[in-house]
Amino acid sequence: MTKTRLEAFSDGVIAIIITIMVLELKAPHSTDWHAIKAVLPSFLSYVLSFTLVAIYWGNHHHLFHAVSHVNTKIIWANTHLLFWLSLIPFATSWVGENFSAVPVAVYAGLQAVCGIAYYILLRSIISSPSHQSRVHESLEKQSTKGTISLVIYVLAIPAAFLHPVLSTAMFVVVAFIWLIPDRNIEKALNE
């Protein structure tokens, strides 16, 4: 399989994930502000999940610039990541409709597993003979950010039982960590 085909497949799956999430949003049935308040939890959970999925998509894009072709190990690591990402619409909907400890803890657990799956894909690419050695250091930096994110997600699980808002704030911290532009891979490839 070519790298381009795997990237196109991944882009399609991620687009479907985002589409499913937005289709879960329901418009209010009345025209007053109280109606907006009723759908606000679903909308906010969508915004958070959209942001996190978009971050995975962007990082996935940069990650695949570091490899010239894919092997079976990379294909399966990528499929593993896509599987866990595909469960985000379920968790997003559950949190949006029931903002309480268990749904938020499950959401945190799912984000942790997505982080682990991304880390496995990252390590598969780093260990691949086709990865470009000049981006090795950049990939390792991304690995460090991933480890920090994973620790935050794991801590967000028990935090959900202290207060769901605390756990949710931790997801926002992870999003901000990744929203800071990381052009190390692009810069290394252009050298």
Beta strands, then each sheet from edge to edge (+ up, - down):
end
